[in-house]
Amino acid sequence: MAKVSVTVKIFPEDPSGLQEIKAAVSGIVKISESREEEIGFGVKALVIRFLMDEDAGVDAVESKLAGIPGVSQVQVTSVDRVEL
């Protein structure tokens, strides 16, 4: 079974809540890489990359991430198949 590398951009409701959101995300997926991205006017987004089974469905994970308290929006920016 193949894995997919998924990159998501998570927009917080409050810019000061990025660390709490990151902690909540780590309870849902195993984070491979994370960084903060400056959006503008002091607003930052959290960019997270993680691996998941190809059959698991990105939509289900996106819904779980969007349900985290303090998350305004979740945007899947890339999904790439990875052969391990």
C-alpha positions as CSV (number, residue, x, y, z in Angstrom):
1,M,0.0,0.0,0.0
2,A,1.4,3.4,-1.0
3,K,1.5,6.5,1.2
4,V,0.7,10.0,0.2
5,S,2.5,13.2,1.4
6,V,-0.1,15.8,2.2
7,T,0.6,19.5,2.7
8,V,-2.1,21.7,4.3
9,K,-2.2,25.3,5.2
10,I,-4.1,26.1,8.4
11,F,-5.5,29.6,9.0
12,P,-6.1,30.4,12.7
13,E,-8.9,32.6,13.9
14,D,-6.4,34.3,16.3
15,P,-2.7,34.6,15.1
16,S,-1.5,34.0,18.7
17,G,-3.0,30.5,18.7
18,L,-0.7,28.8,16.3
19,Q,1.1,26.7,18.9
20,E,-2.1,25.4,20.4
21,I,-3.3,24.5,16.9
22,K,-0.1,22.7,16.1
23,A,-0.4,20.7,19.3
24,A,-3.9,19.7,18.4
25,V,-2.8,18.7,14.8
26,S,-0.1,16.4,16.2
27,G,-2.9,14.5,18.0
28,I,-4.6,13.8,14.6
29,V,-1.6,13.2,12.3
30,K,2.1,12.6,12.6
31,I,3.7,15.8,11.5
32,S,6.7,15.4,9.1
33,E,7.4,19.1,8.7
34,S,5.8,22.3,9.9
35,R,6.5,26.0,9.5
36,E,4.7,29.3,9.9
37,E,4.0,31.3,6.8
38,E,3.5,35.1,6.8
39,I,0.2,36.0,5.1
40,G,0.3,39.7,5.7
41,F,-0.5,42.4,8.2
42,G,0.8,40.2,11.1
43,V,-1.4,37.3,10.1
44,K,0.4,33.9,9.9
45,A,-0.7,30.5,8.7
46,L,0.6,27.1,9.8
47,V,1.9,24.9,7.0
48,I,2.0,21.2,7.9
49,R,3.2,18.2,5.9
50,F,2.4,14.7,6.9
51,L,2.2,11.1,5.5
52,M,-0.9,9.0,5.4
53,D,-2.2,5.8,3.8
54,E,-3.4,6.4,0.3
55,D,-6.7,4.7,1.1
56,A,-7.5,6.8,4.2
57,G,-8.9,9.7,2.3
58,V,-7.7,13.3,2.5
59,D,-11.2,14.7,3.0
60,A,-11.7,13.0,6.3
61,V,-8.4,14.3,7.7
62,E,-9.2,17.8,6.3
63,S,-12.5,17.7,8.2
64,K,-10.9,16.7,11.4
65,L,-8.3,19.5,11.1
66,A,-11.0,22.1,10.4
67,G,-12.8,21.0,13.6
68,I,-9.9,22.0,15.8
69,P,-10.9,24.9,18.1
70,G,-9.4,28.2,16.8
71,V,-9.0,27.0,13.2
72,S,-10.6,29.4,10.7
73,Q,-9.9,27.5,7.5
74,V,-7.9,24.5,6.2
75,Q,-6.5,24.4,2.7
76,V,-4.9,21.3,1.2
77,T,-2.1,22.6,-1.0
78,S,-0.6,19.3,-2.3
79,V,-1.1,15.6,-2.3
80,D,1.8,13.5,-3.7
81,R,2.1,9.7,-3.8
82,V,5.3,8.5,-2.1
83,E,6.8,5.0,-2.7
84,L,8.5,3.8,0.5
